[in-house]
């Protein structure tokens, strides 16, 4: 039995913990979400910029590096340096992931004993202070390093020691101890005194480029027909692929393509009575022909779908499917798994509601019903995996904020463990914390509030918010200009100019943007007083003439071309707003980190009138004086301009409400 009193034992344990506690503080690590609880977002092939505040007691020189581990367990390291301005103890470094999948990184810091020695030696030598003892200390540091080093490194250090012994005088010895090669050898042999490491490894979800940069086009396959009495097919969609490709889109997204229920089927304009030939809403999923795993028989066979996926790929298009976790009253699950649903006391099942909207043709599953765990969760996982097996690697998820967050975190991780290239888009128009949380649990990108931001102040504030923490680490915005559910009030009255304005804001403001078919035709007829389309395609087959006069397909194609040719526009990050002296004109720039691609965008926010104003060109991006010359190439027209001086004048007409220039200083090579 120990004779040490309990209090003394506790004190000794506390002392031991204190002695072995990290002496170096590593704080405010980025990129990080909730201090590493969730994975920050990254893109394969792009540098991950890591920063942290690192400091310790005293004045010794510190060193730090990033350790990072990819999804295969391969570990690599990258150096960190003190960032400017000095004195804030902020360290920075970067590494570039070369594969998709879940990565982690950590930071280590230590006292750099030899670098501290070199710093003090140089100062004393420069001041003329006697340094015989300091030179002996340097010799001992080299000697100890050589003794612990492996053969090749030990040989180099031994050569340094020999050169030090043969040096003619103190000056020669100082020069040898301060030279870069000596410092390099000593860094390799550094014992890393007081080594400290971040308490957690910080996860990163490294995704493919399409998670950050893509142009989405949404269509209803059943409407790809010239006759509203004839249901469109996958073969009809194939015939439209060249036009969609030529507009510059690379993701082709379908609302649900599954069998549609008959019970409580909706008629035109969301009426409660459907006729015998009314197709119903595709979101009322499930009929005797099958559920979420099945294909609506009028669209074609499974082989027809596979052929469409292959044809789309040949045109540079990737198919995205809607994953809507809701059922028609005819869905096979109601009969096969009644325990997956919530039943009312009278034996009926409650239909879906989002007051004031009612969806009498839809019922919802109950994720936490007694019989639903694990059966329902595993069935939904099997649904997604089944479509992945068919070649679908992008899913737009309907209303994910109305389903449990733990379910999404589990399902997305399970799918990505099998194929880390699978992506999920959250259709979540809801509270900001929930929208960000969906990004944290794994959604690659999200719908946004962009649809309802119109004024200069609103757009500036919102774009800036998306480029700031924590949004920049956990949320990628996809700027959809319209959806089958949202016919924005602005577009109902703005005419062609408003459609051009919104397309430019979306395509140039974010690396991700999307449009629902009909936007290129400037369709805007509303249900009076509502943000809904009259004769909505959700409830009927809607053939269109995509070459109709007044369409903006060519302008959309040009915007997408400009995006592809300018890396600065392939992200929502690094946006800067600049002075233009009109509340109806918006001016912003985007630049790559190296500034080898700088783009300036001006947009007239008034669809009814021309506006002219003075503007300040972004000379600061090139560190130019106010009277320097800047060259611009207007990327829609190809016109070139030379601006002399920061302040210039700009006029934008409603017929072409935007301009976009690629900039370079006059002295830069063309």
Residue, then its C-alpha position, 0 to 999 in steps of 0.5 A: x500500500x502506498x504511504x503517499x497521502x491521496x492529496x499528495x498523489x493528486x498534486x504529483x499527478x497534476x504536476x506530471x500533467x503540467x510538465x508534459x503539457x504542450x509548451x507551444x500553443x497552436x490555436x485558431x487553425x483553419x480551414x476547420x469547421x467546429x474545431x474539426x467536428x466536421x470536414x472542411x471542403x476542398x477540391x482535388x488538385x487545388x492548394x489547401x491553405x492552412x493557417x494557425x496562430x503558433x507561439x510559445x514563451x520566451x523569444x526562441x525561434x519556432x518551426x512548424x509544418x503541416x502533416x496530411x494524410x489522404x484517404x489511402x493512409x499515405x502521409x506527407x508533410x509541408x512546411x509552414x512560415x510566419x505570415x506577414x505582418x509579423x508580430x501576430x504569430x500567424x503561420x501559413x502553409x499549403x498542400x495540394x491533395x491529388x485524389x478525392x476522398x476524406x483527408x485529415x491534416x494536423x500541425x506540429x510546432x517545435x523550438x528550432x534550437x539551431x535557428x535560434x542559435x544562428x539568429x543570436x550568433x548573427x546579431x552578436x557578431x554584427x555588434x562586435x560582441x566576443x563570440x568564442x563561447x558562442x562558437x563552441x556552442x555551435x560546434x557542440x550543436x553540430x557534434x550532437x546532431x551528427x551523433x544522432x543522425x543517420x549515415x548520409x546526414x551524419x556524413x554531411x554534418x561531419x564535413x561541417x565539423x571538419x570545415x569548422x575545425x579548419x576555419x582560419x578565424x572566427x569570421x570564417x567559422x561564423x560564415x560556415x555556421x550561418x550558411x544555408x547548407x549548414x542550416x539545411x543539414x541541421x533542420x534534417x537532424x533537428x530533434x524538435x525540442x518541445x514538439x507540440x501537435x494540434x489536439x485533433x486531426x482536422x478532416x477535409x472532404x476533397x471532392x472533384x472539380x464539379x463540386x466547385x465549378x459546374x453549370x446545371x440545366x434542369x429539364x423534365x424528360x416527359x416534356x421533351x416532346x412536340x405534342x402535349x398528348x405524347x409523353x416524352x422519353x429518354x430518347x427524346x432527351x437524347x435529341x436535345x443533348x447537342x443544344x444543351x451542350x452548345x449552351x455550355x452546360x455540363x450537368x443535366x438534372x432531372x426531377x424524379x423519373x420514377x413511377x407516379x401515384x394515382x391516388x390524390x394525383x394533382x391536375x393542372x395548376x396544382x388542382x385537386x382533381x386530375x383527369x385520366x390523362x394528366x401525368x401528375x407531379x413526379x414528386x408523388x413517387x411510387x405506384x404498382x410499377x415500383x418506387x424510388x428504384x424504378x423508372x416511369x414506364x413511359x420514359x423508357x426502359x432501364x437500358x434506355x436510361x443507360x443509353x442516355x447516360x452514355x450519350x450525355x457523357x459523350x456530349x460532355x454532360x453528366x446526369x444528375x437525379x433528384x433524390x426525393x424522400x417522399x411517397x405517393x399513397x400508392x408507393x409499394x412501401x406503404x403496403x410492404x413496410x407500414x411501420x416506416x410511416x406515421x399513422x393517425x388515430x383513425x388509421x389514415x396517414x397524414x399527407x405532406x404539408x409546408x403551410x400554406x402549401x399542401x401536398x395531398x398526393x404525398x406522404x412522408x416516411x418517419x425516420x424514427x418510427x419503431x420499425x424504421x431503424x434500421x430498415x428504412x435507412x438501409x433501404x434509402x441507402x440501397x436506393x442511392x447506391x442503385x443509381x450510383x451503380x447505373x452511372x449517376x454520381x450527382x444527386x439533387x436532394x429535395x428538402x433535405x432540411x426536413x429530414x434528420x441530420x444524422x441520417x444525411x451524415x451517415x448516408x453521405x459518408x457510406x456512399x462516399x466510402x464506396x465512391x468518393x466522387x459522388x456529390x449531393x446538392x441540397x435544395x434547402x431554402x431555409x434558415x441559415x444555420x441549417x443550410x450551413x449544417x447541411x454543408x457540414x454533414x456532407x452536402x457538396x453544394x446548396x441552393x441559396x438566397x441568391x434568388x431573392x437578392x436584387x439590390x446592390x446592397x443585398x448582393x454585395x452583403x450576400x456575396x461577401x458573406x459566402x466568401x467569409x468564414x465559416x461559409x467559405x469552409x463549409x458551404x458551396x453556393x449553387x446560384x439557380x436563377x429559377x426552379x420549377x417551384x420558384x418563378x421569382x417576382x423580379x423575373x415576372x415583370x423584368x422582361x428579357x433584360x432582367x433574365x440577362x441580368x440574373x444569368x450574368x449575376x449567377x454565372x459570374x458570381x459563383x462557380x456553380x449556377x443553374x437554370x430550369x428550362x424555359x429560362x432561356x425563353x424568358x418564361x415568366x407567366x405567374x400564378x397571380x400573386x405567387x412565385x409560381x409558374x402558371x400552367x406549371x410543368x410539375x403538373x402537365x407536359x409542356x413542349x417548348x420551341x427552344x428557338x423561339x424569338x427573343x430567347x437568350x440561349x446565345x448569351x447563356x452560351x457566351x457566359x458559360x464560355x467565359x466561365x470556362x476560359x477564366x479560372x477566376x470565375x470558377x469559384x464564388x471565392x475571392x470576390x471584391x467589390x469596387x466603387x461605382x457611383x450609382x446604386x443601380x450599377x454593381x462592379x466587382x472583380x475576381x482573381x486567381x490567387x496568383x493574379x494571372x487571371x483577373x476579371x472585372x464585371x459590371x452589371x446594370x441592376x435596373x432592367x428598364x433604364x440605362x445607367x451611367x456612372x464613374x467607377x474606380x478601376x481595381x488598380x490595387x490588384x496590380x499595385x498600380x499608381x492612380x495614373x497608370x494604364x490598364x488594359x481590358x478585353x471585353x469578353x462578350x464582344x472581344x473589344x479591347x480598351x486601354x484605360x489611362x488612370x483609375x477613374x473611368x466612366x461606364x454606361x450600361x443599357x438594358x439590352x445588354x445589362x452587363x459587361x465583363x473584362x479580362x484585365x492586365x496592366x499595360x506592362x504585362x505580357x499579352 
